[in-house]
Amino acid sequence: MSELRTSSRTLTGRIVSDKMNKTITVLVERRVKHPVYGKILTKSTKIKAHDETNDAHTGDLVTIAECRPVSKDKAWKLVNIDERAAAE
């Protein structure tokens, strides 16, 4: 039955926090046009995502996908780490 719903939403964003166990906070930015003035604005959203292996760290560019709720605030899971943050 899980094969029926394969088109889950995916988003790409930058990790702003990895301090929780098995949870990352991802900042997703999108560009929208103002309905009246036409100016392009950058809107952002912070999303908590499930990271089972604690592999992703702050500054990484990641892809997350919508899933069933894992906890009160988490309904997204880490799919892929697209780009690692520069090592300091």
PDB file of N, CA, C and O in Angstrom:
ATOM      1  N   MET A   1       0.800  -1.197   0.000  1.00  0.00           N
ATOM      2  CA  MET A   1       0.000   0.000   0.000  1.00  0.00           C
ATOM      3  C   MET A   1       0.847   1.267   0.000  1.00  0.00           C
ATOM      4  O   MET A   1       0.412   2.299  -0.512  1.00  0.00           O
ATOM      5  N   SER A   2       2.052   1.205   0.567  1.00  0.00           N
ATOM      6  CA  SER A   2       2.887   2.394   0.615  1.00  0.00           C
ATOM      7  C   SER A   2       3.404   2.787  -0.767  1.00  0.00           C
ATOM      8  O   SER A   2       3.906   3.897  -0.948  1.00  0.00           O
ATOM      9  N   GLU A   3       3.286   1.890  -1.736  1.00  0.00           N
ATOM     10  CA  GLU A   3       3.744   2.177  -3.093  1.00  0.00           C
ATOM     11  C   GLU A   3       2.816   3.158  -3.813  1.00  0.00           C
ATOM     12  O   GLU A   3       3.218   3.783  -4.794  1.00  0.00           O
ATOM     13  N   LEU A   4       1.573   3.294  -3.329  1.00  0.00           N
ATOM     14  CA  LEU A   4       0.614   4.148  -4.006  1.00  0.00           C
ATOM     15  C   LEU A   4       0.981   5.622  -3.916  1.00  0.00           C
ATOM     16  O   LEU A   4       0.754   6.375  -4.863  1.00  0.00           O
ATOM     17  N   ARG A   5       1.537   6.037  -2.802  1.00  0.00           N
ATOM     18  CA  ARG A   5       1.848   7.451  -2.606  1.00  0.00           C
ATOM     19  C   ARG A   5       3.350   7.678  -2.717  1.00  0.00           C
ATOM     20  O   ARG A   5       4.044   7.781  -1.705  1.00  0.00           O
ATOM     21  N   THR A   6       3.843   7.756  -3.935  1.00  0.00           N
ATOM     22  CA  THR A   6       5.280   7.936  -4.152  1.00  0.00           C
ATOM     23  C   THR A   6       5.646   9.384  -4.435  1.00  0.00           C
ATOM     24  O   THR A   6       6.830   9.721  -4.459  1.00  0.00           O
ATOM     25  N   SER A   7       4.664  10.246  -4.649  1.00  0.00           N
ATOM     26  CA  SER A   7       4.949  11.630  -5.000  1.00  0.00           C
ATOM     27  C   SER A   7       4.911  12.532  -3.768  1.00  0.00           C
ATOM     28  O   SER A   7       4.079  13.435  -3.679  1.00  0.00           O
ATOM     29  N   SER A   8       5.820  12.281  -2.815  1.00  0.00           N
ATOM     30  CA  SER A   8       5.855  13.134  -1.636  1.00  0.00           C
ATOM     31  C   SER A   8       6.606  14.418  -1.957  1.00  0.00           C
ATOM     32  O   SER A   8       7.485  14.436  -2.818  1.00  0.00           O
ATOM     33  N   ARG A   9       6.255  15.487  -1.260  1.00  0.00           N
ATOM     34  CA  ARG A   9       6.891  16.785  -1.489  1.00  0.00           C
ATOM     35  C   ARG A   9       8.337  16.747  -1.026  1.00  0.00           C
ATOM     36  O   ARG A   9       8.641  16.170   0.019  1.00  0.00           O
ATOM     37  N   THR A  10       9.227  17.353  -1.791  1.00  0.00           N
ATOM     38  CA  THR A  10      10.613  17.495  -1.381  1.00  0.00           C
ATOM     39  C   THR A  10      10.993  18.965  -1.419  1.00  0.00           C
ATOM     40  O   THR A  10      10.527  19.717  -2.275  1.00  0.00           O
ATOM     41  N   LEU A  11      11.842  19.366  -0.485  1.00  0.00           N
ATOM     42  CA  LEU A  11      12.341  20.732  -0.410  1.00  0.00           C
ATOM     43  C   LEU A  11      13.841  20.697  -0.187  1.00  0.00           C
ATOM     44  O   LEU A  11      14.377  19.712   0.322  1.00  0.00           O
ATOM     45  N   THR A  12      14.522  21.777  -0.570  1.00  0.00           N
ATOM     46  CA  THR A  12      15.960  21.895  -0.369  1.00  0.00           C
ATOM     47  C   THR A  12      16.227  23.098   0.514  1.00  0.00           C
ATOM     48  O   THR A  12      15.634  24.160   0.320  1.00  0.00           O
ATOM     49  N   GLY A  13      17.116  22.938   1.484  1.00  0.00           N
ATOM     50  CA  GLY A  13      17.424  24.043   2.381  1.00  0.00           C
ATOM     51  C   GLY A  13      18.739  23.846   3.097  1.00  0.00           C
ATOM     52  O   GLY A  13      19.414  22.833   2.920  1.00  0.00           O
ATOM     53  N   ARG A  14      19.095  24.828   3.909  1.00  0.00           N
ATOM     54  CA  ARG A  14      20.361  24.837   4.638  1.00  0.00           C
ATOM     55  C   ARG A  14      20.091  24.526   6.104  1.00  0.00           C
ATOM     56  O   ARG A  14      19.138  25.052   6.678  1.00  0.00           O
ATOM     57  N   ILE A  15      20.918  23.677   6.721  1.00  0.00           N
ATOM     58  CA  ILE A  15      20.742  23.317   8.126  1.00  0.00           C
ATOM     59  C   ILE A  15      21.230  24.464   9.006  1.00  0.00           C
ATOM     60  O   ILE A  15      22.357  24.935   8.858  1.00  0.00           O
ATOM     61  N   VAL A  16      20.372  24.908   9.923  1.00  0.00           N
ATOM     62  CA  VAL A  16      20.745  25.971  10.848  1.00  0.00           C
ATOM     63  C   VAL A  16      20.980  25.433  12.260  1.00  0.00           C
ATOM     64  O   VAL A  16      21.574  26.128  13.084  1.00  0.00           O
ATOM     65  N   SER A  17      20.529  24.217  12.557  1.00  0.00           N
ATOM     66  CA  SER A  17      20.759  23.627  13.871  1.00  0.00           C
ATOM     67  C   SER A  17      20.780  22.106  13.766  1.00  0.00           C
ATOM     68  O   SER A  17      19.955  21.505  13.078  1.00  0.00           O
ATOM     69  N   ASP A  18      21.749  21.489  14.470  1.00  0.00           N
ATOM     70  CA  ASP A  18      21.805  20.025  14.550  1.00  0.00           C
ATOM     71  C   ASP A  18      22.044  19.596  15.996  1.00  0.00           C
ATOM     72  O   ASP A  18      22.609  18.531  16.243  1.00  0.00           O
ATOM     73  N   LYS A  19      21.617  20.418  16.946  1.00  0.00           N
ATOM     74  CA  LYS A  19      21.913  20.176  18.360  1.00  0.00           C
ATOM     75  C   LYS A  19      21.020  19.104  18.992  1.00  0.00           C
ATOM     76  O   LYS A  19      21.363  18.552  20.037  1.00  0.00           O
ATOM     77  N   MET A  20      19.886  18.809  18.371  1.00  0.00           N
ATOM     78  CA  MET A  20      18.986  17.801  18.922  1.00  0.00           C
ATOM     79  C   MET A  20      19.397  16.414  18.437  1.00  0.00           C
ATOM     80  O   MET A  20      20.060  16.276  17.409  1.00  0.00           O
ATOM     81  N   ASN A  21      19.001  15.398  19.183  1.00  0.00           N
ATOM     82  CA  ASN A  21      19.324  14.029  18.797  1.00  0.00           C
ATOM     83  C   ASN A  21      18.364  13.551  17.711  1.00  0.00           C
ATOM     84  O   ASN A  21      17.151  13.541  17.918  1.00  0.00           O
ATOM     85  N   LYS A  22      18.892  13.160  16.567  1.00  0.00           N
ATOM     86  CA  LYS A  22      18.137  12.657  15.409  1.00  0.00           C
ATOM     87  C   LYS A  22      17.192  13.697  14.808  1.00  0.00           C
ATOM     88  O   LYS A  22      16.230  13.339  14.128  1.00  0.00           O
ATOM     89  N   THR A  23      17.457  14.979  15.053  1.00  0.00           N
ATOM     90  CA  THR A  23      16.622  16.047  14.503  1.00  0.00           C
ATOM     91  C   THR A  23      17.512  17.164  13.985  1.00  0.00           C
ATOM     92  O   THR A  23      18.492  17.541  14.627  1.00  0.00           O
ATOM     93  N   ILE A  24      17.161  17.689  12.815  1.00  0.00           N
ATOM     94  CA  ILE A  24      17.845  18.849  12.266  1.00  0.00           C
ATOM     95  C   ILE A  24      16.811  19.929  11.986  1.00  0.00           C
ATOM     96  O   ILE A  24      15.645  19.630  11.728  1.00  0.00           O
ATOM     97  N   THR A  25      17.243  21.185  12.037  1.00  0.00           N
ATOM     98  CA  THR A  25      16.376  22.306  11.687  1.00  0.00           C
ATOM     99  C   THR A  25      16.875  22.852  10.361  1.00  0.00           C
ATOM    100  O   THR A  25      18.031  23.259  10.243  1.00  0.00           O
ATOM    101  N   VAL A  26      15.994  22.861   9.356  1.00  0.00           N
ATOM    102  CA  VAL A  26      16.359  23.256   8.004  1.00  0.00           C
ATOM    103  C   VAL A  26      15.671  24.575   7.666  1.00  0.00           C
ATOM    104  O   VAL A  26      14.464  24.715   7.860  1.00  0.00           O
ATOM    105  N   LEU A  27      16.440  25.545   7.157  1.00  0.00           N
ATOM    106  CA  LEU A  27      15.901  26.822   6.716  1.00  0.00           C
ATOM    107  C   LEU A  27      15.653  26.736   5.218  1.00  0.00           C
ATOM    108  O   LEU A  27      16.591  26.623   4.429  1.00  0.00           O
ATOM    109  N   VAL A  28      14.379  26.791   4.832  1.00  0.00           N
ATOM    110  CA  VAL A  28      13.994  26.709   3.426  1.00  0.00           C
ATOM    111  C   VAL A  28      13.590  28.100   2.968  1.00  0.00           C
ATOM    112  O   VAL A  28      12.691  28.712   3.544  1.00  0.00           O
ATOM    113  N   GLU A  29      14.253  28.601   1.934  1.00  0.00           N
ATOM    114  CA  GLU A  29      13.949  29.930   1.410  1.00  0.00           C
ATOM    115  C   GLU A  29      13.269  29.801   0.056  1.00  0.00           C
ATOM    116  O   GLU A  29      13.619  28.932  -0.743  1.00  0.00           O
ATOM    117  N   ARG A  30      12.293  30.673  -0.200  1.00  0.00           N
ATOM    118  CA  ARG A  30      11.615  30.688  -1.490  1.00  0.00           C
ATOM    119  C   ARG A  30      11.405  32.132  -1.911  1.00  0.00           C
ATOM    120  O   ARG A  30      11.267  33.020  -1.070  1.00  0.00           O
ATOM    121  N   ARG A  31      11.381  32.358  -3.202  1.00  0.00           N
ATOM    122  CA  ARG A  31      11.204  33.709  -3.733  1.00  0.00           C
ATOM    123  C   ARG A  31       9.788  33.843  -4.269  1.00  0.00           C
ATOM    124  O   ARG A  31       9.345  33.037  -5.087  1.00  0.00           O
ATOM    125  N   VAL A  32       9.078  34.872  -3.801  1.00  0.00           N
ATOM    126  CA  VAL A  32       7.697  35.109  -4.223  1.00  0.00           C
ATOM    127  C   VAL A  32       7.548  36.549  -4.692  1.00  0.00           C
ATOM    128  O   VAL A  32       8.270  37.440  -4.246  1.00  0.00           O
ATOM    129  N   LYS A  33       6.612  36.758  -5.586  1.00  0.00           N
ATOM    130  CA  LYS A  33       6.338  38.097  -6.094  1.00  0.00           C
ATOM    131  C   LYS A  33       5.220  38.715  -5.268  1.00  0.00           C
ATOM    132  O   LYS A  33       4.201  38.070  -5.020  1.00  0.00           O
ATOM    133  N   HIS A  34       5.406  39.966  -4.838  1.00  0.00           N
ATOM    134  CA  HIS A  34       4.386  40.656  -4.052  1.00  0.00           C
ATOM    135  C   HIS A  34       3.144  40.845  -4.920  1.00  0.00           C
ATOM    136  O   HIS A  34       3.262  41.271  -6.069  1.00  0.00           O
ATOM    137  N   PRO A  35       1.956  40.537  -4.396  1.00  0.00           N
ATOM    138  CA  PRO A  35       0.747  40.577  -5.228  1.00  0.00           C
ATOM    139  C   PRO A  35       0.384  41.961  -5.760  1.00  0.00           C
ATOM    140  O   PRO A  35      -0.204  42.063  -6.837  1.00  0.00           O
ATOM    141  N   VAL A  36       0.720  43.027  -5.033  1.00  0.00           N
ATOM    142  CA  VAL A  36       0.355  44.371  -5.466  1.00  0.00           C
ATOM    143  C   VAL A  36       1.522  45.100  -6.112  1.00  0.00           C
ATOM    144  O   VAL A  36       1.378  45.670  -7.194  1.00  0.00           O
ATOM    145  N   TYR A  37       2.684  45.086  -5.453  1.00  0.00           N
ATOM    146  CA  TYR A  37       3.798  45.907  -5.905  1.00  0.00           C
ATOM    147  C   TYR A  37       4.735  45.204  -6.880  1.00  0.00           C
ATOM    148  O   TYR A  37       5.534  45.862  -7.546  1.00  0.00           O
ATOM    149  N   GLY A  38       4.651  43.898  -6.974  1.00  0.00           N
ATOM    150  CA  GLY A  38       5.452  43.185  -7.959  1.00  0.00           C
ATOM    151  C   GLY A  38       6.891  42.939  -7.550  1.00  0.00           C
ATOM    152  O   GLY A  38       7.643  42.322  -8.304  1.00  0.00           O
ATOM    153  N   LYS A  39       7.295  43.403  -6.378  1.00  0.00           N
ATOM    154  CA  LYS A  39       8.670  43.213  -5.926  1.00  0.00           C
ATOM    155  C   LYS A  39       8.896  41.751  -5.551  1.00  0.00           C
ATOM    156  O   LYS A  39       8.017  41.108  -4.977  1.00  0.00           O
ATOM    157  N   ILE A  40      10.081  41.229  -5.881  1.00  0.00           N
ATOM    158  CA  ILE A  40      10.432  39.859  -5.529  1.00  0.00           C
ATOM    159  C   ILE A  40      10.923  39.842  -4.086  1.00  0.00           C
ATOM    160  O   ILE A  40      11.871  40.547  -3.741  1.00  0.00           O
ATOM    161  N   LEU A  41      10.275  39.034  -3.239  1.00  0.00           N
ATOM    162  CA  LEU A  41      10.617  38.928  -1.827  1.00  0.00           C
ATOM    163  C   LEU A  41      11.159  37.536  -1.534  1.00  0.00           C
ATOM    164  O   LEU A  41      10.785  36.569  -2.197  1.00  0.00           O
ATOM    165  N   THR A  42      12.039  37.433  -0.542  1.00  0.00           N
ATOM    166  CA  THR A  42      12.550  36.142  -0.096  1.00  0.00           C
ATOM    167  C   THR A  42      11.862  35.775   1.206  1.00  0.00           C
ATOM    168  O   THR A  42      12.057  36.439   2.224  1.00  0.00           O
ATOM    169  N   LYS A  43      11.065  34.728   1.178  1.00  0.00           N
ATOM    170  CA  LYS A  43      10.378  34.235   2.370  1.00  0.00           C
ATOM    171  C   LYS A  43      11.130  32.999   2.855  1.00  0.00           C
ATOM    172  O   LYS A  43      11.674  32.241   2.052  1.00  0.00           O
ATOM    173  N   SER A  44      11.159  32.801   4.165  1.00  0.00           N
ATOM    174  CA  SER A  44      11.874  31.654   4.706  1.00  0.00           C
ATOM    175  C   SER A  44      11.011  30.930   5.734  1.00  0.00           C
ATOM    176  O   SER A  44      10.147  31.522   6.381  1.00  0.00           O
ATOM    177  N   THR A  45      11.274  29.623   5.865  1.00  0.00           N
ATOM    178  CA  THR A  45      10.560  28.777   6.803  1.00  0.00           C
ATOM    179  C   THR A  45      11.553  27.838   7.460  1.00  0.00           C
ATOM    180  O   THR A  45      12.419  27.275   6.789  1.00  0.00           O
ATOM    181  N   LYS A  46      11.433  27.665   8.777  1.00  0.00           N
ATOM    182  CA  LYS A  46      12.272  26.691   9.471  1.00  0.00           C
ATOM    183  C   LYS A  46      11.461  25.412   9.667  1.00  0.00           C
ATOM    184  O   LYS A  46      10.353  25.445  10.201  1.00  0.00           O
ATOM    185  N   ILE A  47      12.024  24.290   9.231  1.00  0.00           N
ATOM    186  CA  ILE A  47      11.341  23.002   9.309  1.00  0.00           C
ATOM    187  C   ILE A  47      12.223  22.032  10.087  1.00  0.00           C
ATOM    188  O   ILE A  47      13.427  21.944   9.844  1.00  0.00           O
ATOM    189  N   LYS A  48      11.617  21.303  11.026  1.00  0.00           N
ATOM    190  CA  LYS A  48      12.342  20.252  11.742  1.00  0.00           C
ATOM    191  C   LYS A  48      12.214  18.956  10.954  1.00  0.00           C
ATOM    192  O   LYS A  48      11.120  18.573  10.539  1.00  0.00           O
ATOM    193  N   ALA A  49      13.347  18.284  10.754  1.00  0.00           N
ATOM    194  CA  ALA A  49      13.360  17.048   9.959  1.00  0.00           C
ATOM    195  C   ALA A  49      14.068  15.946  10.735  1.00  0.00           C
ATOM    196  O   ALA A  49      14.936  16.214  11.567  1.00  0.00           O
ATOM    197  N   HIS A  50      13.690  14.712  10.456  1.00  0.00           N
ATOM    198  CA  HIS A  50      14.249  13.540  11.129  1.00  0.00           C
ATOM    199  C   HIS A  50      15.531  13.103  10.427  1.00  0.00           C
ATOM    200  O   HIS A  50      15.533  12.883   9.216  1.00  0.00           O
ATOM    201  N   ASP A  51      16.622  12.978  11.186  1.00  0.00           N
ATOM    202  CA  ASP A  51      17.920  12.516  10.679  1.00  0.00           C
ATOM    203  C   ASP A  51      18.323  11.306  11.514  1.00  0.00           C
ATOM    204  O   ASP A  51      18.921  11.453  12.579  1.00  0.00           O
ATOM    205  N   GLU A  52      17.999  10.125  11.035  1.00  0.00           N
ATOM    206  CA  GLU A  52      18.165   8.891  11.802  1.00  0.00           C
ATOM    207  C   GLU A  52      19.606   8.642  12.229  1.00  0.00           C
ATOM    208  O   GLU A  52      19.840   8.142  13.330  1.00  0.00           O
ATOM    209  N   THR A  53      20.578   8.980  11.383  1.00  0.00           N
ATOM    210  CA  THR A  53      21.982   8.645  11.664  1.00  0.00           C
ATOM    211  C   THR A  53      22.784   9.801  12.248  1.00  0.00           C
ATOM    212  O   THR A  53      23.978   9.643  12.500  1.00  0.00           O
ATOM    213  N   ASN A  54      22.167  10.958  12.470  1.00  0.00           N
ATOM    214  CA  ASN A  54      22.876  12.150  12.946  1.00  0.00           C
ATOM    215  C   ASN A  54      24.072  12.483  12.058  1.00  0.00           C
ATOM    216  O   ASN A  54      25.123  12.886  12.556  1.00  0.00           O
ATOM    217  N   ASP A  55      23.916  12.317  10.761  1.00  0.00           N
ATOM    218  CA  ASP A  55      25.016  12.490   9.809  1.00  0.00           C
ATOM    219  C   ASP A  55      25.154  13.928   9.322  1.00  0.00           C
ATOM    220  O   ASP A  55      26.259  14.353   8.987  1.00  0.00           O
ATOM    221  N   ALA A  56      24.072  14.681   9.275  1.00  0.00           N
ATOM    222  CA  ALA A  56      24.091  16.049   8.741  1.00  0.00           C
ATOM    223  C   ALA A  56      24.471  17.042   9.840  1.00  0.00           C
ATOM    224  O   ALA A  56      24.158  16.846  11.014  1.00  0.00           O
ATOM    225  N   HIS A  57      25.157  18.117   9.425  1.00  0.00           N
ATOM    226  CA  HIS A  57      25.620  19.114  10.386  1.00  0.00           C
ATOM    227  C   HIS A  57      25.265  20.516   9.917  1.00  0.00           C
ATOM    228  O   HIS A  57      24.861  20.712   8.771  1.00  0.00           O
ATOM    229  N   THR A  58      25.418  21.492  10.812  1.00  0.00           N
ATOM    230  CA  THR A  58      25.083  22.884  10.521  1.00  0.00           C
ATOM    231  C   THR A  58      25.837  23.378   9.292  1.00  0.00           C
ATOM    232  O   THR A  58      27.043  23.169   9.162  1.00  0.00           O
ATOM    233  N   GLY A  59      25.106  24.040   8.388  1.00  0.00           N
ATOM    234  CA  GLY A  59      25.704  24.589   7.173  1.00  0.00           C
ATOM    235  C   GLY A  59      25.559  23.704   5.956  1.00  0.00           C
ATOM    236  O   GLY A  59      25.786  24.169   4.839  1.00  0.00           O
ATOM    237  N   ASP A  60      25.188  22.444   6.128  1.00  0.00           N
ATOM    238  CA  ASP A  60      25.020  21.536   4.991  1.00  0.00           C
ATOM    239  C   ASP A  60      23.766  21.895   4.200  1.00  0.00           C
ATOM    240  O   ASP A  60      22.768  22.342   4.765  1.00  0.00           O
ATOM    241  N   LEU A  61      23.830  21.694   2.886  1.00  0.00           N
ATOM    242  CA  LEU A  61      22.667  21.861   2.016  1.00  0.00           C
ATOM    243  C   LEU A  61      22.029  20.488   1.864  1.00  0.00           C
ATOM    244  O   LEU A  61      22.688  19.546   1.423  1.00  0.00           O
ATOM    245  N   VAL A  62      20.751  20.361   2.224  1.00  0.00           N
ATOM    246  CA  VAL A  62      20.100  19.052   2.258  1.00  0.00           C
ATOM    247  C   VAL A  62      18.770  19.066   1.521  1.00  0.00           C
ATOM    248  O   VAL A  62      18.171  20.119   1.299  1.00  0.00           O
ATOM    249  N   THR A  63      18.324  17.878   1.148  1.00  0.00           N
ATOM    250  CA  THR A  63      16.997  17.675   0.586  1.00  0.00           C
ATOM    251  C   THR A  63      16.178  16.909   1.612  1.00  0.00           C
ATOM    252  O   THR A  63      16.620  15.887   2.136  1.00  0.00           O
ATOM    253  N   ILE A  64      14.966  17.418   1.900  1.00  0.00           N
ATOM    254  CA  ILE A  64      14.081  16.756   2.854  1.00  0.00           C
ATOM    255  C   ILE A  64      12.772  16.416   2.154  1.00  0.00           C
ATOM    256  O   ILE A  64      12.377  17.084   1.198  1.00  0.00           O
ATOM    257  N   ALA A  65      12.102  15.370   2.639  1.00  0.00           N
ATOM    258  CA  ALA A  65      10.838  14.934   2.047  1.00  0.00           C
ATOM    259  C   ALA A  65       9.778  14.823   3.133  1.00  0.00           C
ATOM    260  O   ALA A  65      10.076  14.514   4.286  1.00  0.00           O
ATOM    261  N   GLU A  66       8.548  15.080   2.745  1.00  0.00           N
ATOM    262  CA  GLU A  66       7.423  14.977   3.663  1.00  0.00           C
ATOM    263  C   GLU A  66       7.178  13.507   3.990  1.00  0.00           C
ATOM    264  O   GLU A  66       7.308  12.644   3.122  1.00  0.00           O
ATOM    265  N   CYS A  67       6.823  13.226   5.241  1.00  0.00           N
ATOM    266  CA  CYS A  67       6.540  11.852   5.652  1.00  0.00           C
ATOM    267  C   CYS A  67       5.469  11.874   6.736  1.00  0.00           C
ATOM    268  O   CYS A  67       4.935  12.933   7.067  1.00  0.00           O
ATOM    269  N   ARG A  68       5.163  10.724   7.279  1.00  0.00           N
ATOM    270  CA  ARG A  68       4.198  10.659   8.365  1.00  0.00           C
ATOM    271  C   ARG A  68       4.792  11.357   9.582  1.00  0.00           C
ATOM    272  O   ARG A  68       6.015  11.443   9.689  1.00  0.00           O
ATOM    273  N   PRO A  69       3.976  11.854  10.495  1.00  0.00           N
ATOM    274  CA  PRO A  69       4.520  12.533  11.672  1.00  0.00           C
ATOM    275  C   PRO A  69       5.387  11.608  12.523  1.00  0.00           C
ATOM    276  O   PRO A  69       4.966  10.512  12.893  1.00  0.00           O
ATOM    277  N   VAL A  70       6.594  12.060  12.828  1.00  0.00           N
ATOM    278  CA  VAL A  70       7.511  11.304  13.676  1.00  0.00           C
ATOM    279  C   VAL A  70       7.344  11.741  15.130  1.00  0.00           C
ATOM    280  O   VAL A  70       7.456  10.926  16.046  1.00  0.00           O
ATOM    281  N   SER A  71       7.077  13.026  15.334  1.00  0.00           N
ATOM    282  CA  SER A  71       6.810  13.561  16.664  1.00  0.00           C
ATOM    283  C   SER A  71       5.871  14.751  16.518  1.00  0.00           C
ATOM    284  O   SER A  71       5.303  14.964  15.447  1.00  0.00           O
ATOM    285  N   LYS A  72       5.705  15.522  17.575  1.00  0.00           N
ATOM    286  CA  LYS A  72       4.781  16.655  17.539  1.00  0.00           C
ATOM    287  C   LYS A  72       5.145  17.659  16.446  1.00  0.00           C
ATOM    288  O   LYS A  72       4.262  18.161  15.750  1.00  0.00           O
ATOM    289  N   ASP A  73       6.422  17.952  16.290  1.00  0.00           N
ATOM    290  CA  ASP A  73       6.874  18.979  15.349  1.00  0.00           C
ATOM    291  C   ASP A  73       7.487  18.429  14.069  1.00  0.00           C
ATOM    292  O   ASP A  73       7.684  19.186  13.118  1.00  0.00           O
ATOM    293  N   LYS A  74       7.795  17.133  14.015  1.00  0.00           N
ATOM    294  CA  LYS A  74       8.518  16.575  12.868  1.00  0.00           C
ATOM    295  C   LYS A  74       7.602  15.767  11.951  1.00  0.00           C
ATOM    296  O   LYS A  74       7.027  14.759  12.362  1.00  0.00           O
ATOM    297  N   ALA A  75       7.474  16.224  10.699  1.00  0.00           N
ATOM    298  CA  ALA A  75       6.749  15.456   9.689  1.00  0.00           C
ATOM    299  C   ALA A  75       7.548  15.447   8.389  1.00  0.00           C
ATOM    300  O   ALA A  75       6.983  15.269   7.310  1.00  0.00           O
ATOM    301  N   TRP A  76       8.870  15.642   8.494  1.00  0.00           N
ATOM    302  CA  TRP A  76       9.777  15.633   7.351  1.00  0.00           C
ATOM    303  C   TRP A  76      10.953  14.728   7.696  1.00  0.00           C
ATOM    304  O   TRP A  76      11.285  14.556   8.868  1.00  0.00           O
ATOM    305  N   LYS A  77      11.587  14.147   6.669  1.00  0.00           N
ATOM    306  CA  LYS A  77      12.763  13.310   6.899  1.00  0.00           C
ATOM    307  C   LYS A  77      13.876  13.710   5.943  1.00  0.00           C
ATOM    308  O   LYS A  77      13.622  14.207   4.846  1.00  0.00           O
ATOM    309  N   LEU A  78      15.102  13.489   6.370  1.00  0.00           N
ATOM    310  CA  LEU A  78      16.272  13.787   5.557  1.00  0.00           C
ATOM    311  C   LEU A  78      16.381  12.749   4.448  1.00  0.00           C
ATOM    312  O   LEU A  78      16.349  11.546   4.707  1.00  0.00           O
ATOM    313  N   VAL A  79      16.511  13.227   3.196  1.00  0.00           N
ATOM    314  CA  VAL A  79      16.631  12.322   2.057  1.00  0.00           C
ATOM    315  C   VAL A  79      18.074  12.250   1.596  1.00  0.00           C
ATOM    316  O   VAL A  79      18.605  11.163   1.370  1.00  0.00           O
ATOM    317  N   ASN A  80      18.721  13.429   1.454  1.00  0.00           N
ATOM    318  CA  ASN A  80      20.047  13.465   0.877  1.00  0.00           C
ATOM    319  C   ASN A  80      20.800  14.686   1.383  1.00  0.00           C
ATOM    320  O   ASN A  80      20.209  15.740   1.621  1.00  0.00           O
ATOM    321  N   ILE A  81      22.111  14.533   1.544  1.00  0.00           N
ATOM    322  CA  ILE A  81      22.978  15.676   1.834  1.00  0.00           C
ATOM    323  C   ILE A  81      23.596  16.093   0.510  1.00  0.00           C
ATOM    324  O   ILE A  81      24.469  15.402  -0.015  1.00  0.00           O
ATOM    325  N   ASP A  82      23.142  17.234  -0.040  1.00  0.00           N
ATOM    326  CA  ASP A  82      23.569  17.668  -1.364  1.00  0.00           C
ATOM    327  C   ASP A  82      24.965  18.280  -1.358  1.00  0.00           C
ATOM    328  O   ASP A  82      25.749  18.079  -2.286  1.00  0.00           O
ATOM    329  N   GLU A  83      25.267  19.034  -0.295  1.00  0.00           N
ATOM    330  CA  GLU A  83      26.558  19.727  -0.237  1.00  0.00           C
ATOM    331  C   GLU A  83      26.962  19.878   1.207  1.00  0.00           C
ATOM    332  O   GLU A  83      26.177  20.334   2.038  1.00  0.00           O
ATOM    333  N   ARG A  84      28.208  19.487   1.510  1.00  0.00           N
ATOM    334  CA  ARG A  84      28.729  19.601   2.867  1.00  0.00           C
ATOM    335  C   ARG A  84      29.212  21.031   3.120  1.00  0.00           C
ATOM    336  O   ARG A  84      29.667  21.712   2.201  1.00  0.00           O
ATOM    337  N   ALA A  85      29.111  21.471   4.362  1.00  0.00           N
ATOM    338  CA  ALA A  85      29.623  22.788   4.742  1.00  0.00           C
ATOM    339  C   ALA A  85      31.136  22.746   4.740  1.00  0.00           C
ATOM    340  O   ALA A  85      31.738  21.693   4.953  1.00  0.00           O
ATOM    341  N   ALA A  86      31.749  23.894   4.499  1.00  0.00           N
ATOM    342  CA  ALA A  86      33.212  23.968   4.479  1.00  0.00           C
ATOM    343  C   ALA A  86      33.760  23.636   5.859  1.00  0.00           C
ATOM    344  O   ALA A  86      33.303  24.180   6.864  1.00  0.00           O
ATOM    345  N   ALA A  87      34.740  22.742   5.902  1.00  0.00           N
ATOM    346  CA  ALA A  87      35.348  22.350   7.177  1.00  0.00           C
ATOM    347  C   ALA A  87      36.216  23.493   7.701  1.00  0.00           C
ATOM    348  O   ALA A  87      36.939  24.141   6.945  1.00  0.00           O
ATOM    349  N   GLU A  88      36.128  23.722   9.005  1.00  0.00           N
ATOM    350  CA  GLU A  88      36.894  24.817   9.596  1.00  0.00           C
ATOM    351  C   GLU A  88      38.133  24.315  10.278  1.00  0.00           C
ATOM    352  O   GLU A  88      38.897  25.106  10.831  1.00  0.00           O
TER     353      GLU A  88
END
